[in-house]
Amino acid sequence: MTISLVATELDPKGIKFTNVENTHIVRGTTLVKRGFAHMQKHGVIMDVTNVEQSLIAEDAGAVAVMVLDKLPYDVRKAGGVARTASIKVISDIMDAITIPIMAKCRIGHVSEAKVLESAGVDMIDESEVLTPADEERHIWKWDYTTPFVNGAKNLAEALRRIEEGCAMIRTKGEPGTGNVAEAVTHIKIVNNEIRRIRSIYQDQDNQELIKLARDLKVSFSLVEETARLGRLPVVNFAAGGVSTPADAAFLMNLGCDGVFVGSGIFKANDAAQRARAIVLATTYFDNIKVVVEAQKMVDEKKSMLGLDTKNLELKMQERGPST
């Protein structure tokens, strides 16, 4: 995939210019933000809460870690208000590992995002796993130098978040459940909707494409670029409920660029082995023999207890504004 540079903000506030030893450095451009996300492709990003888990993730071959105060499973059980992680914990993890470090902020919480940016994280996740701070608006991400990732259940949500400036999409599943069903549903929805606009683009029916852009509530240029590419113009990872190597391979074969794994690893009783197995299956998703070997590395008796997503009182995937 060539990195798409179609951007809806022509003069983003997040672009920073500095000079170091007569070298002119530009940070926060669309190329740099989306390029960073592009570098994570075919990898696994693991949720962690402490240095020990971070070291396990790095040793297993994760391309990055996502720092939280609690894993999604614990967030779900604890209830109450879930906020961004401790800056001290983030700093300790930065000192302990060498792979990129991401962290979550609450939807719409511009100050939490600024704090994380100042703390030096490599990417910010405006996440529905935490309690939304604004039920009407997401963060305008073009104002930040640090790249963002956002969740989406369908093409309209994905394109709106990209229009706001996010550099990576996370196809939403239902976090903290160990049930991959919702993640599968949403990537299939996105794929089917992209096939539709791709077909219209190939028929050169601009009138219908303009109508679709209005229905999706995004700019025509972004819809046209998505249709031309036949995929989202930014990297798309799957998230929510991934707990086995086969889960990861399944989502990769559906067209995802990588996977986020949260409670599925560190709520299992074989965390280090399971982490290595999921990384292996994600990397070699199109080689069934390797996926079988990865699946042999885990024991279903040691997996986290799964939850039926149909009977949940709290569906995190529905939190925050969709417009």
PyMOL commands that set and color helices and strands:
alter all, ss='L'
color gray80, all
select helices_A, chain A and resi 30-38+51-60+72-78+87-96+110-119+141-143+155-163+181-202+206-216+220-229+245-253+263-266+271-283+288-296+300-302+309-311+316-318
alter helices_A, ss='H'
color red, helices_A
select strands_A, chain A and resi 16-20+23-27+44-48+64-67+101-106+123-127+148-152+168-171+235-238+258-261
alter strands_A, ss='S'
color yellow, strands_A
deselect
rebuild
show_as cartoon
